[in-house]
Amino acid sequence: MSWMPDKEPEPGDRKSCEALEFAIVPRARDIGNFEVRRALPQAKRQMVGPFIFLDQMGPAAMPAGIGMDVRPHPHIGLSTVTYLFEGAIMHRDSEGNALEILPGEMNLMTAGRGIAHSERTPDAQRKSGQRLSGMQSWVALPKALEETDPGFQHYPAESLPMVTDDGVTARVIAGDMFGKRSPVTTLSDWFYADVMLEAGRSVPLDADYEERAIYVADGSVEIAGDVFEGPQLLIFRPGDRITVKAASPARLMLLGGAAMEGSRYIWWNFVSSSKERIEQAKEDWVQKRFREVPGETEFIPLPER
């Protein structure tokens, strides 16, 4: 996904939960044919572990003939993580990867020193119409690996571990959660899980990870006696044992990981530990030094500097 800084997410109601460091209410933004709700980055908290960008896409009902068209755009210094609840998106990138992503699957595109990609509604869904919803996040790369070679990984839904219990369904997208380990290869220590809870059911938030958050995508949850309505990002202090209980049927994304070795600069679709590197990436996009995305003739121009 391509973005520019807009209205900041707002601090939410922290309430009395002592383990809670921040509560962030995402701001809705229209990006053409559907809305996104952006929870990160935020003025008071840039990252949770390596997660530096967190968007909830939709839900949106797209009628026949209408689709999402995110034209080719560049990235450096990060990995994009795409995970859908509903619908389908066609991914194409400058490394020659072209693949449709469906609900429960995971796309991990590592930009490293530079990649360009597009995200569009597949032809079949554009013809018939579809509902689209899901999550897209960016994971900042460790400083030593910011200039790694670009790459792309796709994981079918059946390859990602599932945990099912009475009223609890969870998919471990990355890292270790609930005694399961995802096969997804990551360049730093981070975790990501999709959890659905029936009202009254609960799950723990692993205390072993240094930085942790819960994104309440739908429904409401109770933590230490306080109720939090979605959509909302809840960021917790390290070390505390957390149990999250569904006050109503809820869908949650559990995320976080090891703290990064420093802050990052972020401008448009570029993330780096160096301001100069971002300036170079701007010039590279203007001068068409990024490889082209096969099959694409359009692109998103660099925003005015």
KAZIBEL-V314474 format. One record per backbone hydrogen bond with DSSP energy under -1.0 kcal/mol. NH is the residue of the N-H (numbers start at 1). CO is the residue of the C=O. E is the energy in kcal/mol with one decimal. If there is no record, write none. Layout:
((NH & CO & E) (NH & CO & E))
This chain:
((10 & 25 & -2.2) (12 & 23 & -4.9) (20 & 17 & -1.3) (21 & 235 & -2.9) (22 & 235 & -1.8) (24 & 233 & -3.0) (25 & 10 & -3.6) (27 & 38 & -1.3) (29 & 36 & -2.6) (31 & 34 & -2.2) (36 & 29 & -2.6) (37 & 56 & -2.4) (38 & 27 & -2.1) (39 & 54 & -2.7) (40 & 54 & -1.1) (42 & 45 & -1.4) (45 & 42 & -1.1) (48 & 51 & -1.8) (51 & 48 & -2.1) (52 & 138 & -2.2) (53 & 138 & -1.1) (54 & 40 & -1.8) (55 & 136 & -2.7) (56 & 37 & -2.3) (57 & 134 & -3.0) (58 & 35 & -3.0) (60 & 132 & -1.9) (62 & 130 & -3.4) (65 & 126 & -3.7) (66 & 63 & -2.2) (70 & 119 & -3.2) (73 & 117 & -1.6) (75 & 115 & -2.2) (77 & 112 & -2.6) (79 & 139 & -2.1) (80 & 109 & -2.8) (81 & 137 & -3.2) (82 & 107 & -2.3) (83 & 135 & -2.6) (85 & 133 & -2.4) (86 & 133 & -2.2) (89 & 101 & -1.6) (90 & 120 & -3.8) (91 & 99 & -2.8) (92 & 118 & -1.8) (93 & 97 & -2.0) (94 & 116 & -2.5) (96 & 93 & -1.8) (99 & 91 & -2.2) (101 & 89 & -2.9) (104 & 84 & -1.9) (105 & 102 & -2.0) (106 & 155 & -2.2) (107 & 82 & -2.0) (108 & 153 & -2.9) (109 & 80 & -2.1) (110 & 151 & -2.2) (111 & 78 & -3.0) (113 & 148 & -2.4) (114 & 111 & -2.5) (115 & 75 & -1.8) (117 & 73 & -2.1) (118 & 92 & -2.6) (119 & 70 & -2.2) (120 & 90 & -2.0) (121 & 68 & -2.1) (126 & 122 & -2.4) (127 & 123 & -2.0) (128 & 124 & -2.0) (129 & 125 & -2.8) (130 & 62 & -2.2) (132 & 60 & -2.7) (133 & 86 & -1.7) (134 & 57 & -1.9) (135 & 83 & -3.6) (136 & 55 & -2.3) (137 & 81 & -2.4) (138 & 53 & -1.9) (139 & 79 & -2.9) (140 & 50 & -3.0) (141 & 77 & -1.9) (145 & 142 & -2.0) (146 & 143 & -1.0) (148 & 145 & -1.8) (151 & 110 & -2.3) (153 & 108 & -2.5) (155 & 106 & -2.6) (159 & 156 & -1.5) (160 & 157 & -1.4) (163 & 170 & -2.9) (165 & 168 & -2.6) (168 & 165 & -2.0) (169 & 196 & -2.3) (170 & 163 & -2.7) (171 & 194 & -2.6) (172 & 161 & -2.6) (173 & 192 & -1.6) (174 & 192 & -2.1) (177 & 180 & -2.3) (180 & 177 & -2.5) (182 & 175 & -2.6) (191 & 256 & -2.2) (192 & 174 & -2.2) (193 & 254 & -2.0) (194 & 171 & -2.3) (195 & 252 & -3.0) (196 & 169 & -3.3) (197 & 250 & -2.7) (198 & 167 & -2.5) (200 & 246 & -3.2) (201 & 198 & -2.3) (203 & 244 & -2.1) (205 & 242 & -2.5) (211 & 257 & -1.9) (213 & 255 & -2.4) (214 & 234 & -2.5) (215 & 253 & -3.0) (216 & 232 & -3.1) (217 & 215 & -1.1) (217 & 251 & -1.7) (218 & 251 & -1.6) (221 & 228 & -2.3) (222 & 245 & -3.8) (223 & 226 & -2.8) (226 & 223 & -2.1) (228 & 221 & -3.0) (230 & 219 & -2.7) (232 & 216 & -1.1) (233 & 24 & -3.0) (234 & 214 & -3.1) (235 & 22 & -3.0) (236 & 212 & -2.3) (237 & 19 & -3.1) (244 & 203 & -2.7) (245 & 222 & -2.4) (246 & 201 & -3.0) (247 & 220 & -1.6) (248 & 220 & -1.5) (250 & 197 & -2.3) (251 & 218 & -2.1) (252 & 195 & -3.2) (253 & 215 & -2.3) (254 & 193 & -2.3) (255 & 213 & -2.3) (256 & 191 & -1.4) (257 & 211 & -2.2) (258 & 189 & -2.5) (265 & 272 & -3.5) (267 & 270 & -2.2) (270 & 267 & -2.7) (271 & 76 & -1.6) (272 & 265 & -2.1) (278 & 274 & -1.3) (279 & 275 & -2.1) (280 & 276 & -2.1) (281 & 277 & -2.1) (282 & 278 & -2.2) (283 & 279 & -2.0) (284 & 280 & -2.5) (285 & 281 & -2.1) (286 & 282 & -2.2) (287 & 283 & -2.5) (288 & 285 & -1.1) (289 & 284 & -3.2) (296 & 293 & -2.0) (300 & 72 & -2.7))
